[in-house]
């Protein structure tokens, strides 16, 4: 599977297992993840395995933020390259990126 889910209370932790989160990977997992977002108040994306993101991934993040609010969404273990993409897109200015 392209990701693992772990629930801690009302928080959902999504660990991505594929190093490339391109359009096709996101398209295949998006519906299942969005359904999971409905049952939680906080969403954490653990990015420890991810080296590349496409704009489809940012759309997925926006879906998570829409559900929980920007203060209840964060990304952990973000790769240097991915962090650069988030900085260029200014996405890191309104979500927690660690």
C-alpha positions as CSV (number, residue, x, y, z in Angstrom):
1,X,0.0,0.0,0.0
2,X,1.2,3.5,-0.7
3,X,0.4,4.8,2.8
4,X,-0.2,3.6,6.4
5,X,-2.8,5.0,8.7
6,X,-2.6,5.3,12.4
7,X,-5.2,6.8,14.7
8,X,-4.3,8.4,18.0
9,X,-7.5,9.6,19.6
10,X,-9.2,11.9,17.1
11,X,-5.9,12.5,15.2
12,X,-5.1,10.6,12.0
13,X,-1.4,10.1,11.1
14,X,-0.8,9.3,7.4
15,X,2.7,7.8,6.6
16,X,3.4,7.8,2.9
17,X,5.5,4.8,1.8
18,X,6.2,5.9,-1.8
19,X,9.1,8.3,-2.3
20,X,7.3,9.9,-5.2
21,X,3.9,11.4,-4.6
22,X,3.0,12.2,-8.2
23,X,-0.4,12.8,-9.8
24,X,-1.0,9.1,-10.5
25,X,-0.1,8.0,-6.9
26,X,-2.2,10.7,-5.4
27,X,-5.1,10.0,-7.7
28,X,-5.1,6.3,-6.6
29,X,-5.1,7.1,-2.9
30,X,-7.1,10.4,-2.7
31,X,-10.6,9.0,-2.3
32,X,-9.7,6.6,0.5
33,X,-7.8,9.3,2.4
34,X,-10.5,11.9,2.0
35,X,-13.0,9.4,3.5
36,X,-10.6,8.9,6.4
37,X,-10.4,12.7,6.9
38,X,-14.1,12.7,7.8
39,X,-13.5,10.9,11.1
40,X,-10.8,13.0,12.7
41,X,-10.1,16.4,14.1
42,X,-6.4,16.5,13.4
43,X,-4.3,15.2,10.4
44,X,-0.6,14.6,10.4
45,X,1.3,13.7,7.2
46,X,4.5,11.9,8.1
47,X,6.7,12.5,5.1
48,X,9.8,10.5,6.2
49,X,9.8,8.4,3.0
50,X,8.9,11.1,0.5
51,X,11.4,12.8,-1.8
52,X,9.1,14.3,-4.5
53,X,5.7,15.9,-4.5
54,X,3.5,17.0,-7.4
55,X,0.8,19.7,-7.3
56,X,-1.8,16.9,-6.7
57,X,-0.2,16.4,-3.3
58,X,-0.8,20.0,-2.4
59,X,-4.5,19.6,-3.5
60,X,-4.7,16.6,-1.1
61,X,-3.2,18.8,1.7
62,X,-5.9,21.4,1.0
63,X,-8.6,18.8,1.3
64,X,-7.2,17.9,4.8
65,X,-7.0,21.5,5.8
66,X,-10.6,22.1,4.7
67,X,-11.7,19.3,7.0
68,X,-9.6,20.2,10.1
69,X,-8.6,23.8,9.7
70,X,-5.0,24.9,9.2
71,X,-4.1,24.7,12.9
72,X,-5.0,21.0,13.0
73,X,-2.9,19.9,10.0
74,X,0.9,19.4,9.9
75,X,3.6,17.7,8.0
76,X,6.5,16.0,9.8
77,X,9.9,14.7,8.7
78,X,9.8,16.7,5.5
79,X,12.7,16.2,3.0
80,X,14.9,19.1,2.0
81,X,13.7,19.1,-1.6
82,X,10.0,18.8,-0.6
83,X,10.4,21.6,1.9
84,X,11.9,23.8,-0.9
85,X,8.8,23.1,-3.1
86,X,6.5,24.0,-0.2
87,X,8.5,27.2,0.4
88,X,8.4,28.2,-3.3
89,X,4.7,27.7,-3.4
90,X,4.4,29.6,-0.1
91,X,2.5,26.6,1.3
92,X,4.8,26.5,4.3
93,X,3.5,30.0,5.4
94,X,0.1,28.7,6.6
95,X,0.7,25.1,7.6
96,X,3.1,23.5,10.1
97,X,6.0,21.9,8.2
98,X,8.7,20.2,10.3
